[in-house]
Amino acid sequence: MADIPIVKAGPKKLKKKPDPGAQLGFGKIFTDYLFLMEYKKGEGWKNPRIEPYKPFALDPAALVLHYGQEIFEGLKAYRWANGDIYLFRPRMNYERMNRSAKRLCLPEMDVDLAIEATRQLVRLEKDWVPAAPGASLYIRPNMIATEPALGVQVAKEVLFYIMVGPVGAYYPQGFNPVDIYLEEKYIRAARGGLGEAKTSANYAASLLAQEEAHEKGFTQVLWLDAIERKYLEEVGTSNIFLYIGDEVVTPPLGGTILPGITRNSVLHICRNWEMKVSERMIGLDEVISGLESGRVKEIFAAGTAAVISPVGKVAYKGKSYVINQGKVGSLAQKLYDTIMGIQYGKIKDPYGWMMKVT
Ligand SMILES: Cc1ncc(COP(=O)(O)O)c(C=O)c1O
């Protein structure tokens, strides 16, 4: 694919990069450049380019600011020990973004162009990709309705952009099992709603429950289905897995949860290991009785940010259930080591998941 035009910033405009040993945290540092392109109904996508990072001029009437017509993605670029930089399954992110676009009446994009834009932006910003263990360059593609108009309507003008920034290891001190709160009062998404789209409304809807769970001392909310409040859905910004007896179980993609790329990868790997794997509804009665009897051996969350996040404790109706004595389970550990190993080029990638940037 042709090179994307780059508007270069003067050397004095470039930001100071963080020190190699600095604590990067998440989502606080952004690099020098953005990829951008605009869409206009009747004309399609136009003017793909890379430009210096700067604030947007957005009309106060821009539809996104009033009616929330927005979608986004999240993926990472990883620096290998030999200095090469790779993306993990980027096609899945942009295919998911196009499905989100459809649901939010936003225009779909050419997936190959979006991948190439990502590669060229990361290539330009390669010196920002951290080398510290577990650190990476986080990539945030975003699409917003920019047309200035009031009244609920589908925007005829849209902006797509990609921003990137270095992020630190999720577990700088090693794995730390999280305590989660089974949420009964609030719901995240109902069938027929927006749950399977990566759109800001879902995250806005989750904030209050998350705040209340934090106040009670929990790290994450485990969502239940919106109708019966009886079946597990997902946890925070990741998908949920249970290891029950000899079966690895995760809720099915029924339209209310995000089809996670890590979820898909965990399923692939466990099937490849010839484990018994099911995508099925997981009822609370099964979870609680399994926690009491010890049949539930492990619970862990799976998502891009942490890869695998073991759950040490679950709270439900005022009672706390400790899983695997609050320790990291062997399956969670093995999956974490395998996926991280593939992402950082430490172990062979038998699935063809890694895509080279430079
Ligand atoms: C609500 C929600 N569920 C699940 C996930 C996990 O998806 P992925 O593995 O693609 O990061 C995310 C993160 O993107 C999320 O925001």
The ligand as an SDF file (V2000), in Angstrom:
LIG
                    3D

 16 16  0  0  0  0  0  0  0  0999 V2000
  -16.1330   -4.0690   27.7790 C   0  0  0  0  0  0  0  0  0  0  0  0
  -14.9520   -4.8320   27.3270 C   0  0  0  0  0  0  0  0  0  0  0  0
  -14.9870   -6.1770   27.3030 N   0  0  0  0  0  0  0  0  0  0  0  0
  -13.9450   -6.9110   26.8880 C   0  0  0  0  0  0  0  0  0  0  0  0
  -12.7690   -6.3180   26.4810 C   0  0  0  0  0  0  0  0  0  0  0  0
  -11.6150   -7.1750   26.0310 C   0  0  0  0  0  0  0  0  0  0  0  0
  -11.4110   -7.0550   24.6520 O   0  0  0  0  0  0  0  0  0  0  0  0
   -9.9670   -7.2310   24.0270 P   0  0  0  0  0  0  0  0  0  0  0  0
   -9.4880   -8.5710   24.4330 O   0  0  0  0  0  0  0  0  0  0  0  0
  -10.1970   -7.1170   22.5590 O   0  0  0  0  0  0  0  0  0  0  0  0
   -9.1200   -6.1480   24.5770 O   0  0  0  0  0  0  0  0  0  0  0  0
  -12.6720   -4.9110   26.4910 C   0  0  0  0  0  0  0  0  0  0  0  0
  -11.4330   -4.2530   26.0650 C   0  0  0  0  0  0  0  0  0  0  0  0
  -11.3320   -3.8350   24.9490 O   0  0  0  0  0  0  0  0  0  0  0  0
  -13.7870   -4.1510   26.9060 C   0  0  0  0  0  0  0  0  0  0  0  0
  -13.7280   -2.8160   26.9220 O   0  0  0  0  0  0  0  0  0  0  0  0
  1  2  1  0
  2  3  1  0
  2 15  2  0
  3  4  2  0
  4  5  1  0
  5  6  1  0
  5 12  2  0
  6  7  1  0
  7  8  1  0
  8  9  2  0
  8 10  1  0
  8 11  1  0
 12 13  1  0
 12 15  1  0
 13 14  2  0
 15 16  1  0
M  END
$$$$
